[in-house]
Every structure is written in structure tokens, then in C-alpha cells.
């Protein structure tokens, strides 16, 4: 019987991601994951409902709506969204997580069901940002457009950030992409 080890959630996540990459998501079982991690099934189910939750179970470490709400008064809608992207860079997309998040994304990219789940999370993020912008007093359309541009910026910046050739931090990339998106929208 496996004994308690420090940071079992992280051990299970690393084991699952490596197995998903080696065998494919569909060909990996919870039993495979716990065996690779050297832990028991009970430990797995203490942290995750199923193997999909290894990829999607953790709530976002960044409260985008909260960051938008906390932006200084007089901030434009896109600058409020940029504040949320800055927080994402500082809290979630850190250099020590880059390799793990790149591997996670490569697993998602190979499975249509996982891609759909990722898209739903993006829709939820856009809705939360839209609501936060509305609460700041911006019109509905302005809030919706700024939130959608924010999620587009996030997706493009994330793809650039996990690219093997990248050396920039996430927040820098997000600000660059936001400038590119603004320029594209202005045309």
C-alpha cells in the first residue's frame, strides 16, 4: 500500500500528463496514473473526480473578474482586461509552470472532447469578464467586445508563450498581443 508523499496532487498531475502524452488521453486509465505516481486510487479521487479533471479540475488561480473590478477608476475596458491578463501572467503563467502547461495543451490539442471542454472554459471566462466590465458601468456591447478581445488575446499570447522558441514572459506577450489586436480592430 502506498504511503503518504508530499504534494500528491502535483505527483498525480505529472504522472497523468506524461501518460497522456505517451499513450494518449483515451488509452490512459486512473489505475495507470496512480501506478505511475506511486499512490493509491483513493488518493486520486481525493483530488480529482475523473481523469479529465486532471486537465480541467483546478479553478483558475486568477480571478479575472476580480482583477477587472480592481482596476483603477477611469480605466478603459481594454485596460481593465489587460490588468486581468497581467495578473494571469504573474499568478498562473509563471516560468516554472510553462513546461507543464505546454504539455497539458499538447494533450488537449489531440482530443476533440478536450478541445470542446477548453472552449467552454474560454466562453465562461469571456462571460465573467463581460459581467465585470458591465458592473464597472460600461455598455453591454463595449463590455462584450472587450471581453471577447481579452479571451482572444489570452489564447494567442498563451500559444506564443508555450512555443519552444519563446523567451518572453506571459505578461509581456499578452501586452504585445493586445496591441496587435487593437491595431487589427482599428483597421
TAFENDA-V324114 format. One record per run of one state. SS is the DSSP state (A for helix, B for strand, O for the rest). FROM is the first residue (numbers start at 1). TO is the last residue. If there is no record, write none. Layout:
# TAFENDA-V324114
SS/FROM/TO ; SS/FROM/TO
This chain:
# TAFENDA-V324114
O/1/7 ; A/8/23 ; O/24/29 ; A/30/37 ; O/38/40 ; A/41/47 ; O/48/51 ; A/52/56 ; O/57/63 ; A/64/70 ; O/71/76 ; A/77/91 ; O/92/94 ; A/95/109 ; O/110/111 ; A/112/135 ; O/136/139 ; A/140/162 ; O/163/169 ; A/170/186 ; O/187/187
